[in-house]
Amino acid sequence: MTRTPLETALAQFAAYRVGDLRAARMLLDDDMTFTSPQDDHLDKATFLETCFPTARRFLRQEITTAVEISPGTVLLRYMAQLPGQQPFSNVEIISVAEGLITEIQVYFGGVETSPPTSTTG
């Protein structure tokens, strides 16, 4: 099955949300890196071990924007909420090559004061 970069990014997000490690492994390139304000260029094994299992902490995590911003580069914006905290918004820039995710960059956002406009494309 050939997926577009957007479909690949959305499939990885869905695998993360339900904790499907097998599906995530198949979507990630062996040389992929993951970077966030808390993590600096983690390799695939470290990402899957330390970051991937964190989805269960969230009360909710809903994509509000999903768009391929340039060939092979996907932007995902999502609202998330942890127990006892206000909802917040994060952005992920996901690079996809030959159907596999090669890089995920996460940018942490602030507390949401109003719901964002949903845009998919």
Secondary structure, DSSP 8 states (H G I E B T S, - for coil): ----HHHHHHHHHHHHHHT-HHHHHHHEEEEEEEEETTEEEEEHHHIIIIIGGGGGG-SEEEEEEEEEEETTEEEEEEEEE-TTS--EEEEEEEEEETTEEEEEEEEEEEE-SS----EE-
